[in-house]
Amino acid sequence: MKFFHKSETPNLKRNFFSEDKEKIKEIPKMLIVTSGSRNGNHLVWSLLDGNTNIPYIPGEDRLLSQIFIRNLKNHKKFEFELQKKKSNFLRKLSGMRFDKWKKLHKKKFNLKKWAGKQKLKDIPILEFPNIIHKVNYENYKKEINNGFKKLKKLNFFQIFKLYLNAIKKLSPIKKNTHYKYSYAQSGLRREILYLLQNKADLKVVVPIRRFETFYFSKIMGFYGSTKITKRHISWAWDHWHHKTNDYIVLKKKFPKNIIFVLFEDLENISSREKAMKKLLKKLNLKFEKINLTPTIFKKKVIPNSSFFVRRKKGLVISHFKKDLIFPKNKIPKKYFSILKKIKRLSY
């Protein structure tokens, strides 16, 4: 199978990625939650949030993907900015072009936008529409600043290890967790491949959603529409197919590290407990009752749905998802064979 993200992968033979890469396996046990956007990333990590053996995830962070993207576009510019701007440069990678955690800390954001409810070029600050959670930005900033000063080398291993320690400081600390680090971001594939090729002690949870409902969520989130058009189908299919295909490639290559979970099993309250027990067993963790409730820092959240809109009196649903049915005759032919593979590889 073709790995679509290969064409968007920087030269990993360059010193930044190759130096100290043998030390990646020494980073303590990590958990990463990733998937194609609108596939249930937020649902998964919010259900794992309260588990006593997983560090809190403060929200989705873009540093990991930005390291790869910027090295692909212009590795010399990336290295120059890293050396010149140092820890300030790293913090701004969290939101692609800005310090996401600083904006959340200072509450500088649009309340009408959250993850899944933003335009194509927007980077959301809010994770969920009903809650503004408090992060310990000063501890995070201090950890990066002090850690950066101690670095003797500027390479991927050193930067990533430093950042894992820093991002952990944003959240309340859990003691003696089975996983020492946790991280979430949609779309990580080349990054996961690189980490696992270098024998990272890593489990990756990948939720995958059926295309029929993914379509409406994706289109509503980015275009504010639920219309079924050739242009939208083609755009949504490319997003779903390319990312899903790459995760299947990763799952086959690293079957013990990659865990597929079906979005519909978690979204449905009646099947959620069974699905979470299966997932936690794969993670070598015990099921806890709190794993049935989506939370962030143990505070209950509502879904980051594309279908919520904020009115003066609060949140309302703009469209009823159950009334939206994607016509079978417009589903791409490849879809059903891919869906069979997903079901066979899940849990």
Phi, psi and omega per residue, in radians:
M1 nan 2.524 3.118
K2 -1.270 2.409 3.043
F3 -1.770 1.768 -3.007
F4 -1.077 -0.576 -3.073
H5 -1.301 -0.122 3.126
K6 -1.067 -0.670 -3.117
S7 -1.210 -0.268 3.138
E8 -1.926 0.427 -3.130
T9 -1.801 2.286 3.119
P10 -1.210 3.021 3.105
N11 -1.265 1.851 -3.071
L12 -1.407 -0.021 3.086
K13 -1.502 -0.226 3.103
R14 -1.117 2.720 -3.022
N15 -0.994 -0.637 -3.101
F16 -0.992 -0.705 -3.106
F17 -1.606 -0.548 -3.041
S18 -1.459 -0.559 -3.135
E19 -1.184 2.252 3.116
D20 1.165 0.216 -3.095
K21 -1.124 -0.429 3.102
E22 -1.184 -0.265 3.141
K23 -1.541 -0.153 -3.132
I24 -1.011 -0.637 -3.137
K25 -1.164 -0.242 3.138
E26 -1.486 -0.225 3.095
I27 -1.132 2.244 -3.122
P28 -0.980 2.814 -2.997
K29 -0.796 2.214 -3.101
M30 -2.042 2.646 2.994
L31 -2.212 2.196 3.087
I32 -2.117 2.325 3.043
V33 -1.898 2.119 -3.111
T34 -2.637 2.710 3.103
S35 -2.986 3.066 2.963
G36 -1.141 2.613 -3.127
S37 -1.024 2.579 -3.118
R38 1.133 0.462 3.094
N39 -1.886 -0.027 3.077
G40 1.937 0.346 3.131
N41 -1.008 -0.855 -3.126
H42 -1.118 -0.654 3.128
L43 -1.093 -0.774 -3.119
V44 -1.103 -0.939 -3.051
W45 -1.259 -0.393 3.055
S46 -1.316 -0.480 3.053
L47 -1.334 -0.485 3.100
L48 -1.488 -0.265 -3.003
D49 -0.861 -0.823 -3.021
G50 -1.466 -0.107 -3.115
N51 -1.107 2.320 -3.031
T52 -1.178 -0.243 -3.071
N53 -1.875 0.200 3.101
I54 -2.209 2.186 3.083
P55 -1.037 2.572 3.105
Y56 -1.049 2.503 2.979
I57 -1.756 2.039 -3.078
P58 -1.266 -0.214 -3.094
G59 2.578 3.109 -3.130
E60 -1.410 2.414 -3.018
D61 -2.244 2.502 -3.014
R62 -1.889 0.119 -3.094
L63 -1.001 -0.807 -3.039
L64 -1.046 -0.834 3.139
S65 -1.215 -0.595 -3.130
Q66 -1.160 -0.573 3.062
I67 -1.020 -0.773 -3.121
F68 -1.275 -0.768 -3.113
I69 -1.080 -0.806 -3.084
R70 -1.238 -0.567 3.058
N71 -1.232 -0.534 3.085
L72 -1.208 -0.783 -3.078
K73 -1.244 -0.808 -3.088
N74 -2.862 1.579 -3.056
H75 -1.156 -0.526 3.135
K76 -1.203 -0.718 3.113
K77 -1.143 -0.718 3.117
F78 -1.033 -0.848 -3.104
E79 -1.161 -0.634 3.112
F80 -1.127 -0.826 -3.121
E81 -1.171 -0.614 3.108
L82 -1.124 -0.744 -3.135
Q83 -1.254 -0.616 -3.073
K84 -1.427 -0.861 -3.032
K85 -1.645 -0.270 3.015
K86 0.939 -2.245 -3.032
S87 -1.114 -0.491 3.092
N88 -1.103 -0.659 3.117
F89 -1.141 -0.749 -3.140
L90 -1.104 -0.758 -3.109
R91 -1.096 -0.576 -3.129
K92 -1.320 -0.249 3.074
L93 -1.288 -0.340 -3.104
S94 -1.047 -0.540 3.110
G95 -2.042 0.450 -3.086
M96 1.348 -1.031 -3.088
R97 -2.183 0.010 -3.085
F98 -2.596 2.873 3.131
D99 -1.397 1.685 -3.097
K100 -1.032 -0.746 -3.029
W101 -1.240 -0.508 3.064
K102 -1.183 -0.732 3.134
K103 -1.146 -0.690 3.107
L104 -1.155 -0.750 3.128
H105 -1.039 -0.736 -3.103
K106 -1.590 0.008 3.112
K107 1.028 0.739 3.096
K108 -1.791 1.505 -3.135
F109 -2.836 2.937 3.136
N110 -1.563 2.061 -3.111
L111 -1.145 -0.297 -3.111
K112 -1.502 -0.035 -3.135
K113 -2.128 2.349 3.059
W114 -2.566 3.025 -3.119
A115 -0.986 2.074 -3.097
G116 1.743 -0.171 3.142
K117 -2.281 1.089 -3.125
Q118 -2.606 2.784 3.121
K119 -1.285 2.938 -3.009
L120 -0.918 -0.755 -3.045
K121 -1.644 0.018 -3.138
D122 -1.433 2.520 3.007
I123 -1.965 1.931 -3.073
P124 -1.245 2.568 3.066
I125 -1.681 -0.793 3.112
L126 -1.253 2.432 3.086
E127 -1.564 -0.683 -3.085
F128 -2.288 2.621 -3.031
P129 -1.272 -0.271 -3.008
N130 -1.889 0.052 -3.026
I131 -2.597 2.417 2.984
I132 -1.949 1.779 -3.071
H133 -1.502 2.590 -3.074
K134 -1.566 2.210 3.084
V135 -1.947 2.660 -3.139
N136 -1.576 1.357 -3.042
Y137 -1.127 -0.674 -3.087
E138 -1.110 -0.688 3.096
N139 -1.149 -0.704 3.104
Y140 -1.075 -0.852 -3.131
K141 -1.090 -0.752 3.141
K142 -1.096 -0.732 -3.139
E143 -1.101 -0.738 3.132
I144 -1.188 -0.817 -3.110
N145 -1.057 -0.842 -3.129
N146 -1.206 -0.712 -3.141
G147 -1.136 -0.673 -3.125
F148 -1.133 -0.669 3.137
K149 -1.098 -0.486 -3.101
K150 -1.519 -0.195 -3.100
L151 -1.169 2.316 3.087
K152 -1.699 -0.339 3.134
K153 -2.359 2.594 3.079
L154 -1.933 1.514 3.087
N155 -2.376 3.055 -3.045
F156 -1.019 -0.841 -3.094
F157 -0.990 -0.851 -3.096
Q158 -1.117 -0.760 -3.108
I159 -1.190 -0.788 -3.084
F160 -1.167 -0.734 3.113
K161 -1.096 -0.758 3.094
L162 -1.032 -0.777 -3.057
Y163 -1.235 -0.607 3.078
L164 -1.056 -0.698 3.098
N165 -1.196 -0.624 -3.104
A166 -1.267 -0.815 -3.073
I167 -1.149 -0.463 3.089
K168 -1.125 -0.495 -3.107
K169 -1.265 -0.261 3.124
L170 -1.195 -0.434 -2.993
S171 -1.876 2.836 2.942
P172 -1.029 2.495 -3.053
I173 -1.544 2.277 2.968
K174 -1.746 2.424 -3.101
K175 -1.672 2.550 3.006
N176 0.971 0.770 3.113
T177 -1.369 2.622 3.108
H178 -1.120 -0.780 3.045
Y179 -1.642 2.295 -3.082
K180 -1.509 -0.470 3.134
Y181 -2.379 2.593 3.033
S182 -2.413 2.605 -3.032
Y183 -2.691 2.555 3.130
A184 -2.442 2.360 2.980
Q185 -2.894 2.453 3.105
S186 -1.271 2.598 2.934
G187 1.457 0.105 -3.120
L188 -1.278 1.983 3.053
R189 -2.282 -0.997 3.105
R190 -1.066 -0.597 -3.134
E191 -1.174 -0.747 3.101
I192 -1.149 -0.731 3.115
L193 -1.031 -0.812 3.137
Y194 -1.068 -0.809 -3.122
L195 -1.093 -0.799 -3.083
L196 -1.300 -0.556 3.041
Q197 -1.105 -0.453 3.112
N198 -1.753 0.385 2.962
K199 1.091 0.660 3.074
A200 -1.086 2.496 3.072
D201 -1.426 1.487 -2.870
L202 -2.476 2.366 2.936
K203 -1.986 2.409 -3.115
V204 -2.162 2.093 3.109
V205 -1.707 2.173 -3.072
V206 -2.146 1.783 3.019
P207 -1.354 2.443 3.112
I208 -2.267 2.316 -3.064
R209 -1.898 2.593 3.079
R210 -1.108 2.477 -3.095
F211 -1.073 -0.586 -3.069
E212 -1.019 -0.649 3.123
T213 -1.681 -0.492 3.056
F214 -0.990 -0.730 -3.095
Y215 -0.940 -0.920 -3.071
F216 -1.145 -0.693 3.133
S217 -1.129 -0.763 -3.121
K218 -1.152 -0.835 -3.097
I219 -1.188 -0.721 3.132
M220 -1.136 -0.717 -3.107
G221 -1.123 -0.709 -3.027
F222 -1.732 -0.486 -3.081
Y223 -2.045 -0.115 -3.139
G224 1.128 0.551 -3.085
S225 -2.461 2.733 3.030
T226 -2.113 0.261 -3.132
K227 -1.176 2.558 3.102
I228 -1.799 1.837 -3.137
T229 -2.193 2.773 3.130
K230 -1.034 -0.729 -3.115
R231 -1.110 -0.791 -3.128
H232 -1.212 -0.667 3.104
I233 -1.078 -0.801 -3.128
S234 -1.079 -0.764 -3.128
W235 -1.140 -0.827 -3.118
A236 -1.165 -0.684 -3.131
W237 -1.126 -0.749 3.109
D238 -1.014 -0.756 3.128
H239 -1.116 -0.850 -3.089
W240 -1.186 -0.840 -3.044
H241 -1.148 -0.884 -3.073
H242 -1.064 -0.811 -3.107
K243 -1.233 -0.756 3.129
T244 -1.089 -0.748 3.107
N245 -1.011 -0.795 -3.120
D246 -1.135 -0.660 3.100
Y247 -1.175 -0.582 3.068
I248 -1.142 -0.726 3.087
V249 -1.035 -0.794 3.137
L250 -1.136 -0.695 -3.138
K251 -1.108 -0.732 3.129
K252 -1.203 -0.585 -3.113
K253 -1.375 -0.606 -3.110
F254 -2.295 1.162 -3.016
P255 -1.054 -0.518 -3.115
K256 -1.455 -0.307 -3.094
N257 -1.683 -0.524 -3.075
I258 -1.747 2.235 -3.135
I259 -2.108 2.022 3.063
F260 -1.497 2.429 3.027
V261 -2.363 2.419 -3.104
L262 -1.442 2.178 -3.111
F263 -0.965 -0.749 -3.082
E264 -1.096 -0.556 3.115
D265 -1.170 -0.542 -3.137
L266 -1.528 -0.605 3.137
E267 -1.165 -0.663 -3.127
N268 -1.338 2.055 -3.094
I269 -1.024 -0.633 -3.081
S270 -1.223 -0.425 -3.135
S271 -1.875 -0.055 -3.033
R272 -1.089 -0.807 -3.079
E273 -1.070 -0.788 3.138
K274 -1.083 -0.744 -3.137
A275 -1.158 -0.720 -3.134
M276 -1.188 -0.626 3.101
K277 -1.133 -0.701 3.098
K278 -1.124 -0.788 -3.126
L279 -1.096 -0.843 -3.109
L280 -1.139 -0.557 3.073
K281 -1.122 -0.702 3.091
K282 -1.141 -0.496 3.128
L283 -1.529 0.039 -3.104
N284 1.065 0.690 3.136
L285 -2.197 2.775 3.087
K286 -1.534 2.501 3.061
F287 -1.222 2.393 3.061
E288 -2.195 2.555 -3.067
K289 -0.946 -0.585 -3.130
I290 -1.120 -0.333 3.134
N291 -1.259 0.029 3.039
L292 -1.661 -0.174 -3.056
T293 -2.061 2.148 3.078
P294 -1.163 2.191 -3.133
T295 -2.471 2.869 2.912
I296 -2.335 2.126 -2.990
F297 0.940 0.674 3.121
K298 1.171 0.249 3.042
K299 -1.786 2.261 -3.025
K300 -1.095 2.401 3.120
V301 -2.152 2.751 2.988
I302 -1.747 2.801 -3.054
P303 -1.015 2.580 3.082
N304 -1.462 0.990 -3.031
S305 -1.236 2.522 3.032
S306 -1.247 -0.251 -3.004
F307 -1.659 -0.051 3.030
F308 -1.503 2.511 2.967
V309 -2.278 2.641 -3.110
R310 -1.700 2.095 3.052
R311 -1.878 3.091 -3.124
K312 -1.051 -0.597 -3.093
K313 -1.630 0.141 3.111
G314 2.213 -2.687 -3.088
L315 -1.675 2.424 3.034
V316 -2.336 2.768 3.093
I317 -1.554 2.201 -3.060
S318 -1.446 -0.506 3.100
H319 -2.470 2.648 3.092
F320 -1.649 2.008 -3.077
K321 -1.039 -0.615 -3.085
K322 -1.120 -0.388 3.136
D323 -1.471 -0.145 -3.092
L324 -1.667 2.003 -3.123
I325 -2.124 2.146 3.134
F326 -1.433 2.174 -3.100
P327 -1.138 2.292 -3.090
K328 -1.049 -0.583 -3.079
N329 -1.254 -0.156 3.108
K330 -1.850 0.004 3.086
I331 -1.314 2.261 3.129
P332 -0.939 2.477 -3.031
K333 -1.039 -0.613 -3.098
K334 -1.175 -0.336 -2.944
Y335 -0.999 -0.841 -3.002
F336 -1.188 -0.590 3.072
S337 -1.217 -0.622 3.083
I338 -1.178 -0.709 3.135
L339 -1.068 -0.668 3.098
K340 -1.088 -0.730 3.119
K341 -1.092 -0.740 -3.129
I342 -1.059 -0.830 -3.114
K343 -1.100 -0.674 -3.137
R344 -1.192 -0.554 -3.075
L345 -1.627 -0.096 -3.047
S346 -1.313 2.546 3.107
Y347 1.027 nan nan
